[in-house]
Amino acid sequence: MHSPQPLDPSLIREQARAALAEDLGSGDVTAALLPADQQARAELITRESAVLCGRDWFEAVFHALDPAIRIDWEAADGERVAPGQRLCVITGPVRALLTGERTAMNLLQTLSGTATRTRRFADAVAGLPVAVLDTRKTLPGLRLQQKYAVRCGGGTNHRMGLHDAILIKENHILAAGSIAAAVAAAQALQTGLEIIVEVESLAELEQALAAGAPTVLLDNFGNDQLREAVALSAGRARLEASGGVNLETIRAIAETGVDRISVGALTKDVTAVDLSMRLEVG
């Protein structure tokens, strides 16, 4: 089970409030039909196999409505869960439970979907010395949450954004004039950040290696090309395979000897986990 440290609690509360505001607007007019003092109990069930992720956001939504709501979890982030399994029991005012239900479940089912997909990719390369990385192809507004979900699923985070690594792509190279010029300019910045050069051929790989690029992203290389790239690099740079990776191809890609494989599908092709919240009024 993978259970990495979550984000800053204050950030999680802020994200939960923003998600809740989309649904709540000026107030839940349907929940107002119910007695303000009525208490209820609810069970959260998963209808399918999954990797759970997003407990803190789920809790933050309900606690933004009523801090007295109690949530007793029976599964942890990063844990595999089975169809019909109870994930938690929620108790508190019925109005707050019904108001927060959809927003809390939206976050939990989306992040669990990301973690579940990541676990499938990680399982596909089990036993091989390769890291499965995410990309910046995340759902708008959910970058940090999905990156956390990838870690819960056994994946590794690539750069979080444009600020924490220098990724030199085709257009950067064209603007700079050459791979060597782009790498030299990146090195001159002296940021201490990882420098990654994206290449589209073995000839470009040779240029990146000669320029001293510490990491080279091999864009849409076939498996034979990847093996040639590994031999050509001979350990001089970390090699990352990228482009069109899926569950059927990732094992063979990993077996070429690359160090890591980036997969946009971890975060952009998300299928939410099917969850159900069953209410019991006391």
MARKOL-185842 format. One record per residue: x, y, z of N, C-alpha, C, O, CB in turn. Coordinates in steps of 0.2 Angstrom, whole numbers, plus 5000, padded with zeros to 4 digits. Atoms other than C-alpha are relative to their C-alpha. Glycine has a CB too. Layout:
N
  npx  npy  npz capx capy capz  cpx  cpy  cpz  opx  opy  opz cbpx cbpy cbpz
    X    Y    Z    X    Y    Z    X    Y    Z    X    Y    Z    X    Y    Z
...
//
This chain:
282
  npx  npy  npz capx capy capz  cpx  cpy  cpz  opx  opy  opz cbpx cbpy cbpz
 5004 4994 5000 5000 5000 5000 5004 5006 5000 5009 5007 5004 4995 5000 5006
 4997 4994 5001 5006 5017 4995 4996 5006 5004 4991 5007 5002 5002 5002 4993
 5004 4995 4996 5001 5031 5008 5005 5006 5001 5008 5006 5007 4997 4997 5006
 4995 4994 4999 5012 5047 5005 4997 5005 5004 4991 5005 5006 5002 5003 4993
 5003 4994 4996 5011 5062 5016 4996 5004 4995 4997 5006 4990 5006 5004 5002
 5005 4995 5003 4996 5073 5011 5003 5007 4999 5008 5009 5002 4993 4999 5003
 4998 4993 5001 4997 5091 5006 4998 5004 5007 4996 5001 5012 4996 5003 4995
 5001 4996 4994 4996 5105 5019 4993 5000 5001 4989 5002 4997 5003 5008 4998
 5007 5000 4998 4980 5104 5029 4996 5006 4998 4990 5006 4996 4999 4999 5007
 5003 4993 5002 4976 5123 5026 4999 5000 4993 4993 5003 4991 5004 5005 5002
 5001 5000 5007 4978 5120 5007 4994 4995 4998 4990 4997 4994 5006 4998 4996
 5006 5005 5001 4966 5105 5008 4993 5003 5002 4989 5003 4998 5001 4994 5004
 5006 4997 4998 4953 5115 5017 4998 5005 4995 4992 5006 4994 5001 5004 5007
 5002 4995 5005 4954 5129 5004 4998 4997 4994 4993 5000 4991 5007 5004 4999
 5003 5003 5006 4952 5117 4990 4993 4997 5001 4989 4998 4996 5005 4994 4998
 5007 5003 4999 4937 5109 4998 4995 5005 5000 4990 5004 4998 5000 4996 5007
 5005 4995 5000 4929 5125 5001 4998 5003 4993 4993 5005 4992 5003 5006 5005
 5001 4997 5007 4931 5131 4983 4996 4995 4997 4991 4997 4993 5007 5000 4997
 5004 5005 5003 4924 5114 4977 4993 5001 5003 4988 5000 4999 5003 4993 5001
 5007 5000 4997 4909 5116 4989 4996 5006 4998 4990 5006 4997 5001 5000 5008
 5003 4994 5002 4906 5134 4984 4997 4999 4993 4991 5002 4992 5005 5005 5000
 5003 5001 5007 4902 5128 4966 4993 4997 5001 4989 4999 4997 5005 4995 4996
 5006 5004 4999 4888 5117 4972 4995 5004 5005 4989 5004 5003 5001 4993 5003
 5004 4997 4995 4882 5127 4987 4997 5007 4998 4991 5008 4999 5004 5001 5006
 5002 4994 5002 4880 5144 4979 4997 5004 5006 5001 5005 5011 4994 4999 4995
 5003 4996 4994 4868 5154 4990 4997 4996 5005 4995 4999 5010 4995 5005 4997
 5002 5004 4995 4863 5139 5000 4996 4994 4997 4994 4994 4991 4995 5004 5004
 5004 5006 5002 4855 5121 4999 4993 5001 5001 4991 5000 5007 5004 4994 5003
 5007 4998 4999 4837 5125 4996 4996 4993 5002 4991 4993 5005 4997 5003 4995
 5004 5006 4999 4832 5106 4996 5002 4998 5007 4997 4995 5011 5003 4995 4995
 4999 5002 4993 4841 5102 5013 4996 5004 5005 4995 5002 5010 5008 5001 5001
 5004 4996 4995 4831 5116 5021 4994 4997 5001 4990 5000 5006 5000 5007 4997
 5006 5003 4998 4816 5105 5020 5000 4996 5006 4995 4994 5009 4998 4996 4994
 4999 5005 4994 4823 5094 5034 5001 5004 5006 5004 5010 5006 5006 4996 4998
 4999 4997 4994 4823 5098 5052 5008 5002 5002 5012 4998 5000 4998 4996 5006
 4993 4998 4999 4839 5108 5057 5004 4996 5005 5010 4995 5005 5000 5007 5002
 4997 5004 4995 4842 5097 5072 5000 4993 4999 5002 4989 5004 4997 5002 5007
 5001 5007 5001 4839 5080 5064 5007 4997 4999 5011 5000 4995 4996 4999 4994
 4994 5004 5001 4854 5068 5065 4999 4994 4996 4994 4991 4995 5003 4998 5007
 5000 5005 5005 4859 5055 5053 5006 4996 5000 5011 4999 5003 4998 5002 4993
 4994 5004 5000 4871 5041 5050 5001 4998 4992 4995 4996 4989 5000 4994 5005
 4999 5002 5007 4878 5037 5032 5006 4995 5000 5011 4996 5003 5001 5006 4996
 4995 5004 5002 4889 5023 5025 5002 5001 4993 4998 5002 4989 4998 4993 5001
 4997 4999 5006 4901 5026 5011 5002 4993 4997 5006 4990 5000 5005 5005 5000
 4998 5006 5003 4902 5011 4999 5003 5000 4994 5001 5005 4990 4994 4995 5000
 4997 5000 5007 4913 5007 4984 4996 4994 4996 4995 4989 4999 5007 4999 5000
 5003 5005 5004 4904 4998 4970 5005 4996 4996 5003 4991 4993 4994 5003 4996
 4995 5004 5004 4920 4992 4962 5007 5000 5003 5008 5003 5008 5000 5004 4993
 4993 5001 4998 4938 4987 4965 5003 5007 4998 5002 5010 4993 5004 4994 4997
 4997 4993 5001 4949 5003 4967 5006 5000 5005 5007 4996 5009 4995 5005 5001
 4995 4998 4995 4963 5011 4976 4997 5007 5003 4996 5011 4999 5007 5001 4997
 5003 4995 4996 4956 5023 4989 5005 5006 5000 5011 5006 5001 4998 4999 5007
 4996 4994 5000 4962 5041 4988 4996 5006 5001 4991 5007 4998 5005 5001 4994
 5004 4994 4999 4956 5058 4994 4996 5001 5007 4992 5005 5007 4995 5001 4995
 5003 5000 4994 4951 5055 5012 5000 5007 5003 4995 5010 5006 5003 4995 5005
 4999 4994 4997 4957 5072 5018 4995 5005 4997 4993 5009 5000 5007 5003 5000
 5005 4995 5003 4947 5082 5005 4993 4998 5001 4989 5002 5002 5001 4999 4992
 5006 5003 4998 4932 5071 5009 4998 5003 5006 4992 5006 5007 4999 4992 5000
 5001 4997 4993 4933 5076 5027 4999 5007 5000 4995 5010 5003 5005 4998 5005
 5000 4993 5000 4937 5094 5023 4993 5003 4998 4991 5008 5000 5006 5003 4996
 5006 4998 5002 4921 5096 5014 4994 5000 5005 4991 5005 5006 4997 4996 4994
 5005 5000 4994 4910 5090 5028 5001 5004 5006 4997 5007 5009 4999 4993 5002
 4998 4996 4994 4920 5099 5041 4999 5007 4999 4998 5011 5003 5007 4998 5002
 5001 4993 5002 4918 5115 5031 4992 5002 5002 4991 5008 5003 5001 5002 4993
 5007 4999 4998 4899 5113 5034 4998 4999 5007 4994 5003 5010 4996 4995 4996
 5002 5001 4992 4899 5107 5052 5006 4996 5003 5007 4990 5001 4994 4996 5001
 4994 5003 4998 4915 5103 5061 4999 4994 5005 5003 4990 5006 5004 5005 5004
 5002 5006 4995 4906 5091 5073 4998 4994 4996 4998 4989 4999 4994 5002 5004
 5001 5006 5004 4903 5079 5059 5005 4995 5001 5011 4997 5001 4999 5001 4992
 4995 5006 4998 4912 5062 5063 5000 4996 4994 4995 4993 4991 4998 4997 5006
 4999 5005 5005 4919 5051 5050 5005 4995 5002 5011 4997 5004 5003 5004 4993
 4996 5006 4997 4926 5034 5055 5002 4996 4993 4998 4993 4990 4996 4996 5005
 4997 5003 5006 4937 5027 5041 5001 4993 5001 5004 4991 5006 5006 5003 4997
 4998 5007 5000 4939 5008 5037 5005 4998 4995 5006 4992 4994 4993 4996 5000
 4995 5001 5005 4951 5010 5023 5005 5006 5000 5002 5012 5001 4997 4998 4993
 4995 4995 5000 4967 5021 5021 5001 5002 4992 5000 4998 4988 5006 4998 5003
 4997 4998 5006 4973 5031 5006 5005 4996 4998 5010 4994 5001 5002 5008 5000
 4995 5005 5002 4983 5020 4995 4998 4993 5000 5002 4988 4998 5006 5001 5003
 5002 5007 4999 4974 5004 5000 4995 4998 4995 4991 5002 4992 4996 5000 5007
 5005 5003 5005 4965 4993 4988 4994 4998 5003 4994 4995 5009 5003 4993 4997
 5006 5001 4997 4947 4991 4991 4996 4996 4995 4997 4996 4989 4996 5006 5002
 5004 5005 5004 4934 4978 4985 4993 5002 4999 4990 5006 5003 5001 4993 5003
 5008 4998 5002 4916 4980 4977 4996 4998 5007 4997 4993 5010 4998 4996 4994
 5004 5001 4994 4904 4982 4991 5003 5001 5007 5000 5001 5012 4997 4993 5000
 4996 4998 4994 4917 4987 5004 4998 5006 5003 4997 5011 4999 5007 4999 4999
 5001 4994 4997 4912 5000 5017 5006 5004 5001 5011 5001 5004 4996 4999 5007
 4994 4996 4999 4925 5014 5017 5000 5004 5006 5005 5005 5009 5000 5004 4994
 5001 4997 4994 4918 5024 5031 4993 5001 5002 4988 5000 4998 5003 5007 4999
 5006 4998 4997 4904 5029 5042 5000 5007 5002 5005 5010 5005 4998 4995 5006
 5001 4993 4999 4898 5047 5043 4994 5002 5005 4989 4999 5003 5000 5004 4994
 5006 4998 4996 4887 5054 5057 5000 5008 5002 5006 5011 5002 5001 4996 5007
 5000 4992 4999 4881 5072 5060 4993 5002 4998 4988 4998 4996 5005 5003 4996
 5007 4998 5002 4866 5083 5056 4999 4998 4992 5003 4999 4988 5001 5008 5000
 5002 5002 5006 4857 5077 5041 5000 5005 4994 5002 5003 4989 4992 4997 5000
 5000 4994 5005 4856 5094 5032 5008 5000 4997 5009 5000 4991 4998 5006 5003
 4993 4999 5002 4875 5095 5032 5003 4993 4996 5007 4994 4991 5005 5001 5006
 4998 5007 5003 4877 5076 5027 4998 5001 4992 5002 4999 4988 4998 4994 5003
 5003 5000 5006 4866 5079 5012 5003 5006 4995 5004 5005 4989 4992 5000 5000
 4997 4994 5004 4873 5096 5007 5007 4998 4997 5009 5000 4992 5000 5006 5004
 4993 5002 5002 4891 5089 5007 5001 4994 4996 5007 4993 4993 5004 5000 5006
 4999 5007 5003 4888 5072 4999 5003 5000 4993 5008 4997 4992 4993 4997 5000
 4998 5000 5007 4890 5076 4981 5007 5003 4999 5011 5000 4995 4996 5004 4995
 4994 4997 5000 4905 5088 4983 5006 4995 5003 5011 4994 5000 5001 5006 5003
 4995 5004 4996 4914 5076 4995 5002 4994 4995 5007 4991 4995 4998 4998 5007
 4999 5006 5004 4911 5061 4984 5003 5001 4993 5007 4997 4990 4993 4997 4998
 4997 4998 5006 4916 5070 4968 5008 5000 5001 5011 4997 4996 4998 5007 4998
 4993 5000 4999 4933 5073 4975 5003 4993 5002 5008 4991 4999 5002 5005 5006
 4998 5006 4999 4935 5056 4982 5000 4995 4994 5005 4991 4993 4996 4997 5006
 5001 5005 5006 4929 5046 4967 5005 5002 4994 5008 4998 4991 4993 5000 4997
 4996 4998 5005 4940 5057 4955 5008 4998 5002 5011 4996 4998 5000 5007 4999
 4993 5002 4997 4956 5055 4966 5001 4993 5000 5007 4990 4999 5002 5004 5006
 4999 5007 5000 4953 5037 4968 5000 4997 4993 5004 4992 4992 4994 4997 5004
 4999 5002 5007 4951 5035 4950 5007 5001 4997 5009 4997 4994 4995 5004 4995
 4993 4999 5002 4968 5043 4947 5004 4995 5003 5009 4992 5000 5002 5007 5002
 4996 5005 4997 4976 5032 4960 4999 4993 4998 5004 4989 4997 4998 5000 5008
 5002 5007 5003 4967 5016 4953 5004 4999 4994 5007 4994 4992 4993 4999 5000
 4997 5000 5006 4973 5020 4936 5008 4999 5000 5011 4995 4997 4998 5006 4995
 4993 5000 4999 4991 5023 4942 5002 4993 5002 5007 4991 5000 5002 5006 5005
 4998 5006 4997 4991 5007 4952 5000 4995 4994 5005 4990 4994 4995 4998 5005
 5000 5005 5005 4987 4997 4936 5006 5001 4996 5009 4996 4994 4994 5001 4995
 4994 4999 5003 5002 5005 4927 5006 4998 5004 5010 4995 5001 5000 5007 4998
 4995 5002 4996 5013 5002 4941 5001 4993 5001 5006 4990 5001 5000 5003 5008
 5000 5007 5000 5008 4984 4943 5002 4997 4993 5006 4992 4993 4993 4998 5001
 4998 5002 5007 5011 4982 4924 5008 4999 4999 5010 4995 4995 4997 5004 4995
 4993 5000 5000 5030 4985 4927 5003 4998 5006 5009 4999 5008 5003 5007 4998
 4997 5002 4993 5032 4977 4944 5006 4996 4999 5006 4991 4994 4994 4996 5004
 4994 5004 5000 5049 4970 4947 5005 5002 4995 5011 5000 4995 4998 4993 4997
 4995 4997 5004 5058 4981 4934 5002 5006 5003 4998 5010 5006 4997 5001 4993
 4997 4994 4997 5069 4995 4939 4998 5007 4996 5003 5010 4993 5008 5000 5001
 5003 4994 5004 5058 5009 4931 4995 5003 5004 4991 5000 5008 4998 4998 4993
 5005 4996 4997 5048 5023 4938 4995 5002 4995 4996 5004 4989 5003 5006 5003
 5005 4998 5004 5031 5027 4931 4998 5007 5003 4996 5008 5008 4993 4995 5001
 5001 4993 4998 5029 5046 4931 4993 5003 4997 4991 5000 4991 5006 5004 4997
 5006 4996 5003 5014 5058 4928 5002 5005 4996 5008 5006 4995 4995 5002 5006
 4998 4994 5005 5014 5073 4917 4996 5006 5003 4993 5006 5008 4998 4999 4993
 5004 4994 4998 5006 5091 4918 4993 4999 4997 4989 5004 4997 5004 5006 4997
 5006 5001 5003 4991 5084 4909 4994 4998 5005 4992 4993 5005 5000 4994 4994
 5004 5001 4995 4980 5086 4924 4993 5003 4999 4993 5008 4995 5003 5002 5007
 5006 4997 5001 4962 5091 4926 5001 5007 5003 5003 5008 5009 4994 4996 5004
 4999 4993 4998 4961 5110 4928 4998 5001 5007 4992 4999 5009 4997 5005 4996
 5002 4999 4993 4961 5115 4946 5002 4994 5005 5001 4995 5011 4993 5002 5001
 4999 5006 4996 4966 5098 4952 5007 4997 5000 5008 4991 5001 4995 4994 4998
 4993 5003 5001 4985 5097 4949 5003 4997 5006 5005 4991 5006 5004 5007 4998
 4996 5003 4994 4991 5095 4967 4996 4994 5002 4999 4989 5005 5000 5005 5005
 5003 5006 4998 4977 5083 4971 5001 4994 4996 5002 4989 4999 4992 5002 5000
 4998 5006 5005 4980 5072 4956 5007 4998 5001 5008 4992 5001 4998 5002 4993
 4994 5002 4999 4998 5072 4959 5001 4996 5006 5005 4991 5007 5005 5006 5000
 5000 5004 4994 4995 5066 4977 4997 4993 4998 5000 4988 5001 4996 5004 5005
 5003 5006 5001 4984 5053 4970 5004 4995 4996 5004 4989 4997 4993 5001 4996
 4996 5004 5004 4997 5047 4958 5005 4996 5005 5007 4991 5004 5004 5004 4995
 4995 5003 4995 5009 5044 4973 4996 4995 5004 4999 4990 5006 5002 5006 5005
 5004 5006 4996 4995 5034 4982 5000 4994 4996 4999 4989 4998 4993 5003 5002
 5000 5006 5004 4994 5023 4967 5007 4997 4998 5007 4992 4994 4997 5002 4993
 4993 5003 5001 5013 5019 4967 5004 5003 4994 5009 5001 4992 4999 4993 4998
 4996 4996 5005 5018 5032 4954 5004 5005 5003 5005 5006 5009 4995 5003 4995
 4995 4995 4998 5031 5045 4954 4998 5007 4997 4996 5007 4991 5007 4998 4998
 5002 4993 5003 5028 5064 4951 5005 5003 4996 5011 5002 4998 4998 5005 5006
 4996 4996 5004 5036 5073 4937 5000 5007 5002 4998 5008 5008 4998 4999 4992
 5000 4994 4998 5038 5091 4938 4992 5002 5002 4988 5000 4999 5003 5005 4995
 5007 4997 4998 5023 5100 4947 4997 5005 4995 4991 5005 4995 5000 5002 5007
 5002 4995 5004 5023 5114 4935 5006 5003 4996 5011 4999 4995 4996 5006 5004
 4995 4997 5004 5033 5126 4925 5006 5003 5004 5011 5005 5001 4997 5006 4996
 4995 4996 4996 5043 5132 4940 5005 4995 5003 5010 4998 5006 4996 5003 5006
 4995 5004 4996 5052 5116 4947 5004 4995 4996 5007 4991 4999 4996 4996 5005
 4996 5003 5004 5061 5109 4932 5001 5003 4994 4996 5007 4992 4998 4992 4999
 4999 4997 5007 5068 5115 4915 4999 4994 4995 5004 4990 4994 5007 5003 5000
 5002 5005 5006 5060 5104 4901 5001 5004 4994 4997 5008 4992 4993 4997 5001
 4998 4997 5006 5068 5109 4885 4996 4996 4994 4999 4990 4993 5007 5001 4999
 5003 5004 5005 5056 5104 4871 5001 5003 4993 5006 5007 4992 4992 5001 5001
 4998 4998 5007 5056 5106 4852 5000 5007 4999 5004 5010 4996 4995 4996 4995
 5001 4993 5002 5050 5124 4851 5005 5004 5004 5008 5009 5002 4993 5003 5002
 4994 4997 4996 5063 5129 4865 5006 4999 4996 5010 5004 4995 5000 4997 5007
 4994 5001 5004 5076 5121 4854 5000 5004 4994 5006 5007 4992 5001 4993 4999
 5001 4996 5006 5070 5130 4839 5002 5007 5001 5005 5011 4997 4993 4999 4996
 4999 4993 4999 5070 5147 4847 5007 5001 5003 5010 5006 5001 4995 5002 5006
 4993 4999 4998 5087 5144 4855 5005 4999 4995 5011 5002 4995 5002 4995 5006
 4995 5001 5006 5095 5138 4839 5003 4993 5000 5004 4991 4994 5006 5005 5000
 4997 5007 5000 5101 5121 4844 4999 4997 5007 4998 5001 5012 5007 5000 4998
 5000 5003 4994 5101 5108 4858 5005 5003 5005 5004 5004 5010 5000 4992 4999
 4994 4998 4996 5118 5113 4864 4999 5007 5003 5000 5009 5008 5006 5000 4995
 5001 4993 4997 5113 5132 4865 4995 5000 5005 4995 5004 5010 4998 5004 4994
 5005 5000 4995 5097 5128 4874 5003 4997 5007 5001 5000 5012 4994 4995 4998
 4997 5003 4994 5106 5117 4887 5005 5005 5003 5005 5005 5009 5004 4993 4998
 4995 4995 4997 5120 5130 4889 4996 5005 5004 4998 5008 5009 5005 5002 4995
 5004 4995 4997 5107 5143 4892 4997 4998 5007 4997 5002 5012 4995 5003 4996
 5003 5003 4994 5098 5132 4905 5006 4999 5006 5004 5001 5012 4997 4993 4999
 4995 5001 4995 5115 5128 4914 5002 5007 5003 5004 5008 5008 5006 4997 4997
 4998 4993 4998 5119 5147 4914 4995 5003 5005 4997 5007 5009 5001 5004 4994
 5005 4998 4996 5103 5150 4924 5002 4998 5008 5001 5002 5012 4993 4998 4999
 4998 5003 4993 5111 5140 4939 4994 5000 5005 4995 5002 5011 5006 5005 5003
 5006 5001 4996 5094 5136 4946 5001 4994 5005 4997 4994 5010 4994 5000 4996
 5000 5007 4996 5099 5119 4953 4994 4996 4998 4994 4990 5001 5000 5002 5007
 5006 5005 5002 5083 5112 4945 5003 4995 4995 5008 4996 4991 4995 5005 4997
 4999 5006 5005 5083 5096 4934 5000 5003 4993 4995 5007 4992 4996 4994 5002
 5000 4998 5007 5087 5100 4916 4998 4993 4996 5002 4988 4996 5007 5003 4998
 5003 5006 5004 5077 5088 4904 5000 5003 4993 4997 5008 4991 4993 4998 5003
 5001 4999 5007 5079 5088 4885 4996 4995 4997 4997 4989 4997 5007 5001 4997
 5004 5005 5004 5066 5081 4874 5003 4999 4993 5005 5004 4990 4993 5003 5000
 4997 5001 5007 5073 5073 4858 4995 4995 4996 4991 4991 4999 5007 4997 5001
 5005 5004 5004 5064 5064 4844 5004 4996 4995 5001 4992 4991 4996 5005 4995
 4996 5005 5004 5079 5054 4836 5006 4999 5004 5008 5002 5009 5001 5003 4993
 4993 5001 4997 5095 5046 4841 5005 5005 4998 5009 5006 5003 5002 4993 4997
 4996 4994 5002 5104 5060 4832 5000 5005 5005 5005 5008 5008 5000 5002 4993
 5001 4995 4995 5096 5072 4844 5002 4998 5007 5005 5002 5011 4993 5002 5000
 4998 5002 4993 5100 5061 4859 5008 5001 5000 5010 5003 5005 4998 4992 5000
 4993 4999 5000 5118 5061 4854 5002 5008 5001 5007 5009 5005 5003 4998 4993
 4998 4993 4998 5118 5080 4854 4998 5002 5007 5002 5006 5010 4995 5005 4995
 5002 4998 4993 5109 5081 4871 5005 4997 5004 5007 5000 5009 4993 4997 5001
 4995 5003 4996 5122 5069 4878 5007 5004 5000 5010 5005 5005 5001 4993 4998
 4994 4996 5001 5136 5079 4871 5000 5007 5003 5005 5010 5006 5002 5001 4992
 5001 4994 4997 5129 5095 4878 5000 4999 5008 5000 5004 5012 4993 5003 4998
 5000 5001 4992 5129 5087 4896 4993 5000 5003 4992 5001 5009 5004 5005 5003
 5007 5000 4997 5110 5085 4898 4999 4994 5005 5001 4988 5003 4995 4999 4994
 5000 5005 4995 5107 5075 4914 4994 4995 4999 4994 4989 5001 5000 5003 5007
 5006 5004 5001 5090 5069 4909 4998 5001 4992 4997 5007 4990 4994 5001 5005
 5002 5000 5007 5084 5065 4891 4993 4997 4999 4992 4991 5001 5005 4998 4995
 5007 5002 5002 5065 5063 4886 5000 4997 4993 5001 5001 4989 4995 5005 5002
 5000 5003 5006 5064 5051 4872 4993 4999 4997 4989 4995 4999 5003 4992 5000
 5007 4999 5002 5048 5056 4863 4998 4996 4994 5001 4996 4989 4999 5007 4998
 5003 5004 5006 5038 5043 4853 5006 4995 4997 5005 4994 4991 4997 5004 4995
 4995 5005 5003 5053 5031 4851 4997 4993 5000 4993 4991 5005 5007 5000 5005
 5002 5007 5000 5049 5013 4846 5005 4996 5005 5010 4999 5007 5001 4997 4993
 4996 5004 4995 5056 4999 4857 5007 4999 4998 5011 4999 5002 4996 4994 5002
 4993 5001 5002 5071 4996 4846 5004 5006 5001 5010 5006 5002 4999 4997 4992
 4997 4994 4999 5075 5014 4846 5002 5001 5007 5007 5004 5009 4996 5006 4997
 4998 4999 4993 5074 5014 4865 5006 4996 5002 5010 4998 5006 4993 4998 5004
 4994 5004 4999 5086 5000 4866 5006 5003 4998 5011 5002 5001 4999 4992 4998
 4994 4996 5003 5098 5009 4855 5002 5006 5004 5008 5007 5005 4999 5002 4993
 4999 4994 4995 5096 5024 4866 5003 4998 5006 5008 5002 5008 4993 5004 5001
 4997 5002 4993 5100 5015 4882 5007 4998 4998 5012 5000 5003 4996 4994 5002
 4993 5002 5001 5116 5007 4874 5004 5007 4998 5010 5007 5000 5000 4996 4994
 4996 4994 5002 5121 5024 4866 5001 5005 5007 5007 5007 5007 4996 5004 4995
 4999 4996 4994 5118 5033 4883 5005 4997 5005 5010 5001 5008 4994 5001 5004
 4995 5004 4995 5128 5020 4893 5000 5003 5007 5006 5004 5010 5007 5000 4997
 5001 4997 4993 5122 5028 4909 5002 5007 5001 5003 5010 5006 5005 4996 5004
 4998 4993 4999 5128 5046 4905 4994 5004 5001 4995 5010 5004 5003 5002 4993
 5006 4996 4998 5110 5052 4907 4994 4996 5002 4994 4990 5000 4998 5005 4994
 5006 5003 4999 5094 5047 4914 4995 5000 4994 4994 5006 4991 4996 5003 5007
 5004 5001 5006 5082 5041 4900 4993 4999 5002 4991 4995 5006 5003 4995 4996
 5008 5000 4999 5063 5044 4900 4997 4999 4994 4998 5002 4989 4998 5007 5004
 5004 5002 5005 5052 5036 4888 4993 5004 5000 4990 5004 5006 4999 4992 4999
 5006 4996 5000 5036 5046 4883 4996 5000 4993 5000 4999 4988 5001 5007 5002
 5004 5000 5007 5022 5046 4870 4996 4994 4999 4999 4989 4997 5004 5002 4995
 5005 5005 5001 5007 5035 4868 5001 4994 5004 4999 4988 5002 5002 4998 4993
 4999 5005 4996 5011 5024 4882 4993 4997 5003 4989 5001 5005 5004 5001 5006
 5007 5003 4997 4996 5012 4888 5002 4994 5003 5008 4991 5004 4995 4999 4994
 4999 5006 4996 4994 4997 4898 5002 4994 4996 5006 4989 4999 4993 4998 5004
 4998 5006 5004 4997 4985 4884 5007 5001 4998 5011 4996 4996 4996 5000 4994
 4993 4999 5003 5014 4993 4879 5005 5002 5006 5011 5001 5004 5000 5006 4995
 4995 4997 4996 5022 4999 4895 5005 4995 5003 5010 4997 5004 4996 5003 5006
 4996 5006 4997 5029 4982 4901 5006 5000 4995 5012 5000 4997 4997 4994 5001
 4995 5000 5005 5039 4981 4884 5004 5006 5000 5010 5005 4999 4997 4998 4993
 4996 4994 5000 5044 4999 4885 5005 5000 5006 5011 5001 5006 4996 5006 5001
 4996 5000 4994 5051 4996 4903 5006 4995 4999 5011 4996 5001 4996 4998 5006
 4994 5005 5001 5061 4981 4897 5005 5002 4996 5010 4998 4995 4996 4993 4997
 4995 4998 5004 5071 4991 4885 5006 5003 5004 5011 5004 5002 4997 5006 4996
 4994 4997 4996 5081 4998 4900 4999 5007 5002 5004 5010 5005 5006 4998 4997
 5001 4993 4999 5074 5016 4901 4999 5000 5008 4997 4996 5011 4995 5003 4996
 5000 4999 4992 5075 5023 4919 4993 5002 5002 4991 5001 5008 5004 5006 5002
 5007 4998 4998 5057 5030 4919 4996 5001 4994 4998 5002 4988 5000 5007 5004
 5005 5000 5006 5041 5031 4908 4995 5005 5003 4992 5004 5008 4997 4993 4999
 5005 4995 4998 5030 5046 4909 4993 4998 4996 4993 4997 4990 5002 5007 4998
 5007 5002 5002 5011 5043 4906 4995 5005 5001 4993 5006 5007 4998 4993 5003
 5005 4995 4999 4999 5057 4903 4993 4997 5002 4989 5001 5005 4999 5004 4993
 5007 5003 4999 4984 5045 4904 4999 4999 5008 4993 4998 5010 5000 4993 4997
 5001 5001 4993 4987 5043 4923 4995 5006 5003 4991 5004 5007 5006 5001 5004
 5003 4995 4997 4979 5060 4926 4994 5003 4995 4990 5006 4997 5004 5006 5002
 5004 4997 5004 4970 5065 4910 4994 4996 4998 4989 4998 4996 5003 5003 4993
 5005 5005 5002 4960 5049 4906 4997 4997 5006 4998 4991 5007 5003 4995 4995
 5002 5002 4993 4952 5048 4923 4992 4997 4999 4988 5000 4997 5000 5005 5005
 5006 5003 4999 4937 5036 4926 4998 5000 5007 5002 4997 5011 4999 4993 4997
 5002 4999 4993 4929 5041 4943 4998 4993 5002 4994 4989 4999 4994 5005 5001
 5002 5006 4996 4927 5026 4955 4992 5001 5002 4990 5006 5004 5004 4999 5006
 5007 5000 4998 4909 5022 4958 4999 4999 5007 5000 4993 5010 4996 4994 4996
 5001 5000 4992 4904 5026 4976 4993 5001 5001 4989 5004 4997 5005 5005 5003
 5007 4999 4998 4888 5026 4985 4999 5002 5007 5003 4999 5012 4995 4994 4999
 5001 4998 4993 4883 5035 5001 4993 4998 5002 4988 5001 4999 5001 5008 5001
 5007 5002 4998 4868 5027 5010 4999 5003 5007 5002 5002 5012 5000 4992 5001
 5002 4996 4994 4859 5037 5023 4995 4996 5004 4991 4993 5002 4997 5007 4998
 5004 5003 4995 4851 5031 5039 4998 5005 5005 5002 5008 5008 5003 4994 5004
 5003 4995 4996 4840 5043 5048 4998 4997 5007 4994 4993 5007 4994 5004 4997
 5001 5002 4994 4840 5041 5067 4993 5003 5003 4992 5001 5009 5005 5001 5005
//
